Amino acid sequence: MDHGSLRLHDESAPSRCGSCAQPVGAWATDRLTGLLGRWGWDDQAPALYRRAQRRWEQVALLMIDLDRFKKINDEYGHPAGDVVLSDVAGVLKTHTRSSDLVCRYGGDEFLVLLPRTTAGEATVVAERMLRGIRGLQTEITTNDGYGMTLYGQTASIGVAAHVPVGDDTLIDLVRDTDAALQRAKRQGRARVQVHDPNACAAERNTETSALQHLLALQDLMSSDQLPHVLVALSGGAKASEELVATLGSTVYSTLESLQDKGFVHRRAARYELTTAAREWITDVLPAVAAWTNRHHVH
């Protein structure tokens, strides 16, 4: 593997870290994929960004998140997931230049920093990566010892670009790219989404309004499980055993309150939203789902 193609520093750069004396290559590189690791990114990406800032050059960032990757680890084992990550890294390297920084940022999330690249050009790169990931046929061995081929993997990719000026920092670009990635996931995953400040502002306003309704209802219901219950029931009727297994036995008190307020029907041991509740939750469900993603029930 040509690690030199993934480095920003020239050959005159120290070969060892000044603080820990480890070889720069090992210190900066993710051992599984051969890409930059988080420490390598934190060392090299700000330098590339500052260079673009000095030269008034466009710089673009891609944030790639594999869709439903946890399912692979859960069903086939973490070694199988590692093979998928390695194959995805190969796709990213295939579609980047030696001047680009390609990083495994953590878990199944990757960052690609593209100097001298517009948003339009970065989108083309992202679409190629998306097709490459979807086209992978990854040979794995399951935890049970069975060999099989995984295919059809998808990813959500956020794209943002700007010419850094004034007090702009790399974290500003990361935030914009992450906002685009979250929009891609909300819109169904398996797509590329370019950062749109106007759309993000509108979504924030919608989410704020929805959360205000949610908090008002939650206050009325006195249950911190309410958002989780609404998300669970939004997909259709659920058996009480399924809800208890997911949310715990205290879910019953929330369900009783929802019944009293006309939000939930109970038919035998299955619960479902009323028609009125379903119409209401259509407007607030994205915000509720975002809330539950940030406040997992354990």
Secondary structure, 3 states (H helix, E strand, C coil): CCHHHHCCCCCCCCCECCCCCCEHHHHHECCCCCCECHHHHHHHHHHHHHHHHHHCCCEEEEEEEECCHHHHHHHHCHHHHHHHHHHHHHHHHHCCCCCCEEEEEECCEEEEEEECCCHHHHHHHHHHHHHHHHCCEEEEECCCCCEEEEECCCEEEEEEEECCCCCCCHHHHHHHHHHHHHHHHHCCCCCEEECCHHHHHHHHHHHHHHHHHHHHHHHHHCCCCHHHHHHHHHCCCEEHHHHHHHHCCCHHHHHHHHHHCCCEEEECCEEEECHHHHHHHHHHHHHHHHHHHHCCCC
